Amino acid sequence: MHRLTVDTYAIQHSGKPSRQSIQSVNTHLISLYLVLEKGLEDVEATQAIGKVLEHVSEFVWLEPPVPNGQMTVLDVVKAVDFSEHQKLVEKWARDVWNAWSVYHYIVQSFVSKYNL
């Protein structure tokens, strides 16, 4: 859950175009894809991010969608137990991942290109 939380929060708080925010958004979107769509565990996704960072020069600014998801971290903190927390984090992550659907092809292409 930690990987999904970090990725989702970072994507929803993408900032303004800069080298750091470009790297952050691209990396966290790739991580969300690997966890949500490819079924990687947190540790595997974190290792893949290490490989991704070798190619940051290829990243471009991805304009955040409006809205940038319907849920926020404030929806997650309402969980009354760990089980509910897990469900809400995954729902939040999928919501934000889906909000960025216009860029899914970029993420998928990058993952395929570098065999992540």
ROKE-227376 format. One record per residue (C-alpha): x, y, z. Coordinates in steps of 0.001 Angstrom, whole numbers, padded with zeros to 6 digits, always signed. Last residue first. Layout:
N
XYZ;...
***
This chain:
116
+010330-003184-017183;+011278-004268-020695;+012792-000901-021589;+010697-000264-024692;+007680-002079-023288;+007575+000008-020104;+008088+003208-022092;+005363+002298-024555;+002933+001465-021745;+003583+004800-020063;+003144+006753-023281;-000013+004779-024183;-001465+005487-020743;-001101+009235-021242;-004734+010062-022132;-005735+007753-019277;-004429+010155-016603;-007788+010239-014782;-007761+006427-014889;-004531+006296-012869;-006074+008779-010396;-009159+006636-009843;-007121+003436-009785;-004864+004860-007059;-007850+006105-005030;-009596+002708-005262;-006349+000943-004281;-005842+003280-001327;-009495+002905-000308;-009370-000893-000320;-006148-000983+001689;-007495+001506+004245;-010695-000542+004571;-008643-003587+005478;-006444-001571+007821;-009352-000245+009871;-011691+002767+010124;-010714+004340+006804;-011491+008069+006666;-007836+008817+005929;-008331+007436+002420;-010901+009998+001324;-008623+012826+002457;-005867+011322+000294;-007918+012418-002677;-010704+010967-004828;-012246+012258-008055;-009058+012099-010060;-006912+014894-011457;-009964+016793-012653;-008689+018186-014864;-005823+016198-016263;-002216+017044-015440;-000120+018172-018422;+002539+015569-019033;+005959+017187-019306;+008386+014998-021211;+010610+012118-020143;+013341+010843-022457;+016197+012333-020413;+014868+010338-017471;+016176+007101-018966;+018354+005628-016173;+015625+006648-013723;+013375+003988-015194;+015767+001234-014104;+015597+002406-010486;+011823+002716-010863;+011790-000967-011790;+013328-001806-008410;+010566+000172-006667;+007941-001667-008704;+009429-005018-007694;+009471-004043-004017;+005874-002817-004108;+004563-005977-005788;+004015-006052-009532;+000511-006790-010797;+000993-005548-014371;-001977-003181-014454;-002155-001743-010957;+001435-002182-009761;+003352-001636-013005;+000973+001073-014187;+001189+002908-010887;+004999+002722-011067;+005022+004130-014586;+002773+006979-013455;+005115+007603-010515;+008175+007801-012750;+006551+010062-015325;+005120+012414-012705;+008331+012649-010684;+010721+013105-013602;+008617+015899-015092;+008224+017428-011610;+011986+017497-011040;+012939+018833-014469;+010302+021539-014186;+006738+022022-015404;+004577+023032-012431;+003501+020795-009581;+002434+017175-009889;+000463+016955-006668;-002064+014340-007804;+000750+012315-009303;+002806+012463-006114;-000152+011378-003968;-000867+008433-006239;+002722+007244-006346;+003313+007556-002607;+000047+005843-001687;+000475+003070-004249;+004016+002310-003010;+002875+002360+000642;+000000+000000+000000;
***
